Amino acid sequence: MKKMKKLFALLLVVTVMGLALVGCDKGGNNGGQAAESGKTAGFVTFGLGGDFFQALADEFVTVFEGAGWTASYADGSFDPTKQIEAAENFIAQGVDVLFIWSVAPEAMDSTIQKAMDAGIKVIAFVAPTAQYDALMVSDDAELADSMAKMAAAWIDEAYADAADGSVPVAVFSERDAETGVIQADELLKIAEFSKKVDPNAVKEVACTAEDISTGQAAMENLNTTNPEIKVYLTAHNAIAQGINSFFTGVSSPVSDFTGYGIFAINGDDASANLIKESIDGKNPFRGMVLTGSVNDTANEMLEVATGIMDGTLESGHVQKAGTIFVNAQTVDEYLSTGHVDPSNLDFLK
């Protein structure tokens, strides 16, 4: 975060060249085959504080090296100052392409200008910056609305016999980054998508970090103060997994998860497997939306970088992400293919 669609529309076919070698090289190339690109790419990450972020950074290196590039990443540490330092290091190295997932885009203006002056192609990733050669972006509000629609459809079915305006909902937020602010604000509008939701009982649970332990602790506190709330939305996959851990732990106060639902944005395969288990009543993790697998994302990064370098894509190119919907209806398709065909999802019609 799709026919679901891939994270970004597939633009180019990367031709794999070279001789077959025994085994795989350290970049994870298939059979040691690689295109002779000779180009270099750097990726300043948003941060490496969760499995998704680390997996994406690792896959970035694997995919680019598999196509013959030299590639590396730097931990953005969720800190604009450290991101600037990391970008400056890549500029000093003279990389051909620099991906930047900015924590604070406005803080990167002079650094990006310096990179461009040095002839480096800058690709803004997720967070738009003032200047870029290409932008790979998702619509944060649209993605959150998509998740809210999925959750609303589940609520309407699970609470079909409930009075309108009677279902309370909690939104677990983490507002350190702009994306988290935008998506939390959208999720708080869940009552706009389901008449069953009580608009006056949508409670925000503010979290200070987006990890599993934070989600678990926040859920424990909420269950103490508001045990009547059984539907939980969050823009943060690790927080969602933490909420789920509270309910599936040995000291869980709940054994029957009927009427309980957890929904997240940008989940991963671990969350997909939890969604699959929820079908059999093993947990309350019901659904997630995302903009693509880490492999999809890394391959799209390669395709955009290649297009900007060879002129197939014009400077200023904007590539928007699609959305994958994973719930009880689509989870098997997602786990087997990494994609989902949305055409049969009624709540999208």
C-alpha positions, -999 to +999 in steps of 0.1 A: +000+000+000-054-040-066-068-067-088-060-059-068-034-035-083+003-037-075+018-010-053+025+009-085+015+001-121+041-021-138+059+001-163+089-017-176+101-053-181+136-056-167+156-079-190+177-103-170+211-108-186+244-125-177+256-161-174+240-186-151+262-191-120+260-218-094+240-207-064+229-172-055+249-141-048+245-120-017+219-098-034+195-126-037+197-128-075+178-157-091+205-182-100+231-155-099+218-139-131+219-101-133+215-073-159+247-054-165+233-020-154+264-007-135+242+020-118+240+028-081+210+035-060+206+047-024+174+046-002+170+069+028+143+050+046+116+065+068+130+044+096+136+007+105+114+004+135+091-023+122+092-055+102+077-039+072+103-011+070+132-035+074+118-060+049+113-032+023+148-020+028+163-055+024+141-062-006+152-029-022+188-041-021+179-076-033+158-065-063+182-037-074+213-059-071+194-086-090+191-062-119+228-054-118+227-022-097+248-015-067+223-006-040+222+002-003+199+018+023+203+040+053+182+041+084+162+073+085+155+067+122+122+087+119+144+117+123+148+146+098+183+154+109+195+118+105+178+116+071+197+147+059+229+131+071+221+099+053+212+117+021+244+137+022+264+105+025+247+091-006+254+124-024+291+122-015+291+086-028+278+099-061+248+075-065+229+077-097+194+075-081+184+085-046+151+075-030+140+095+000+111+086+022+110+119+042+098+122+078+095+160+073+096+167+035+102+204+039+134+198+059+149+180+028+146+209+003+183+220+003+196+185+004+175+175-026+186+205-045+222+196-037+216+161-050+200+174-082+228+199-087+252+169-086+232+152-113+216+126-090+180+116-099+158+120-068+127+099-063+105+110-035+089+079-019+055+081-002+060+117+012+060+143-016+089+168-014+091+202-031+113+189-059+118+155-073+125+137-106+098+112-098+073+107-070+060+074-059+030+081-036-001+068-021-031+089-011-030+086+027-066+098+032-079+076+004-062+045+018-077+052+053-111+057+038-107+023+020-100+007+053-129+024+070-152+011+042-140-024+048-145-021+085-179-005+080-190-034+058-179-059+085-197-039+112-229-038+091-229-076+088-216-084+123-241-060+139-270-065+115-295-067+143-281-038+163-299-004+164-285+023+142-260+044+159-253+019+187-219+005+179-189+021+196-155+021+178-119+029+189-092+044+167-057+037+178-036+066+165+001+075+164+005+111+153+043+117+151+043+116+113+020+135+089+007+102+074-004+091+109-022+123+114-041+122+081-051+086+085-062+088+121-084+118+112-100+098+084-105+067+105-123+088+131-150+094+104-160+057+104-196+066+112-199+082+077-195+047+063-218+027+086-251+038+101-246+012+128-217+032+143-224+057+171-207+089+158-205+101+194-188+070+206-158+068+183-129+070+208-094+079+199-067+060+217-034+080+214-003+058+212+032+071+217+049+045+194+038+022+166+050-012+178+033-044+191+040-038+228+025-003+226-006-017+209-010-044+235-006-021+264-030+005+249-056-022+243-053-035+279-060+001+291-089+005+268-105-028+279-103-016+315-120+017+308-142+009+279-149-029+277-180-022+256-159-012+226-152-042+204-142-027+171-107-013+167-092+006+137-056+017+133-033+030+106-004+010+121+000-027+115+022-034+145-003-017+168-030-039+153-009-070+160-005-058+196-042-054+200-046-089+187-020-102+210-039-088+240-069-109+230-050-141+221-027-141+251-030-165+280-046-138+302-071-127+276-105-117+291-122-129+259-126-164+245-155-158+220-145-132+195-179-128+180-185-091+174-149-082+179-129-068+149-095-054+143-086-035+111-053-021+100-035-003+072-004-016+055-004-050+071+020-078+061+018-116+056+018-122+093-013-101+096-028-119+066-023-152+084-041-138+115-070-127+092-072-162+079-072-177+114-100-152+124-123-171+100-122-200+124-127-178+155-091-180+167-087-142+169-104-109+161-081-096+133-106-092+105-090-071+077-064-048+064-057-027+034-022-021+019-005-007-011+014-039-021+039-065-009+075-055-002+085-073-034+060-054-054+072-022-039+109-029-045+102-039-081+082-008-088+111+013-073+134-004-097+111+003-126+107+039-118+145+043-113+152+027-146+126+048-164+139+080-150+175+071-159+168+060-195+142+087-202+113+064-206+096+084-178+097+122-180+111+142-151+083+150-127+066+117-132+040+108-105+031+072-099+002+065-076-003+033-056-032+010-058-049-006-028-051-043-018-081-053+004-075-084+025-104-099+045-121-132+050-132-132+014-099-124-002-072-136+022-065-169+005-061-152-028-037-127-012-016-153+005-013-174-026-007-146-052+001-114-033-027-097-051-065-095-049-092-089-075-115-063-060-143-068-085-164-091-062-161-068-031-196-054-026-185-025-004-164-011-033-194-010-057 
